[in-house]
């Protein structure tokens, strides 16, 4: 194992970091912030956009859930393709050039989504948005890892990935002030997507400030001299000595992404369900439907009217849940690197996976299902977010450490984004069956236990230099 010099080990992670290295972190993080915003703005608008495009049905109509699940599935498929494709491109033509392409890609197609006229158009456009989203992460995570010293890399990579919470908070803010603004009418959700064009401006700064990492330049020179050292060759990931790392990486990312989209995002339902119940009580509508099928249609109509009347308050409650969940998740992301520096990558992953399983059971089965008071939900949501989201920083820390420079972006992008295929399959399945969000989360929670077991097969990289 190649360890950093003793004098480096004695320095704190932030000491000796140059202005350019901080600039790389800021630019990569901003790209990831907007990257996540483009994904989460759909989460913030999914109970508004799909009902509107389906002719004004209730947000709780099973048809809305079905189309939203298909949109998630499309997004994940696009992310898988974009992550692999743009990861290979970045290893071949450079990090900064590819980052520009991916940011323009997701900005353009998010903006076009504002013009969608039917549910299937959103499903298709989410695919193209995700291509840019998946590609940007692969490029940015590799670049942050390559420009940072070994002693700083885990924390810097965690900070990079933790910046995603600002993207989610931006989406929550847009959801509360734009999408949920009654003054903008039923098409307010379109403005949320139109805002997605703004990240394109970041590409000017990327081209102006970023240069290719020295390690990548050396790898390109080696590739010109040696056919066996070609960059971005996908087949190299699937044979020794990289096969084991790839299988473990894909498995971890699959579990993390399935549970993110199938569990973590539904933390936003905590105060949502409470606000819905309060709205129904205020309008004298029972919380449970009648057993008589003939009275069911009348009940559903009264229920829709009550929820529509209190729509703004319900949206604010949903965004409050999303915010508390995200703040806890951000802390979990930031601290992953610091914990991993002390415990190692494997033990840190195990801690997050086991903790996440317990958090899901407590929140959805112990609190939400039992109508727990607001203070209990407010205390639990940050803990839930910390454990269910925090492990994702580990992908930015760990995956670039598994591969040499010529395969780093390809390998990290492949591991992280191939996980989207498993998630897409899960959502296609959930699009065919009718289950509540909370039930879906509980059904998926054992995946965290599987993740803890898979980590035992992973290679420990604590203290190692990046392989050349």
Secondary structure, 3 states (H helix, E strand, C coil): CCECCHHHHCCCCCCCCCHHHHHHHHHHHHHHHHHHHHHHHHHHHHHHHHHHHCCCCCCCCHHHHHHHHHHHHHHHHHHHHHHHHHHHHHHHHCHHHHHHHHHHHHHHHHHHHCCCCCHHHHHHHHHHHHHHHHHHHHHHHHHHHHHCCHHHHHHHHHHHHHCHHHHHHHHHHHHHHHHCCHHHCCCHHHHHHHHHHHHHHHHHHHHHHCCCCHHHHHHHHHHHHCHHHCCCCHHHHHCCCCHHHHHHHHHHHHHHHHHHHHCHHHHHHHHHHHHHHHHHHHCCCCCCCCCCHHHHHHHHHHHHHHHHHCHHHHHHHHHHHHHHHHHHHHHHHHHHHHHHHHHCHHHHHHHHHHHHHHHHHHHHHHHHCCCCCHHHHHHHHHHHHHHHHHHHHHHHHHHHHHCCHHHHHHHHHHHHHHHHHHHHHHHHHHCCCCCCHHHHHHHHCCHHHHHHHHHCCCCCCCCECCCC
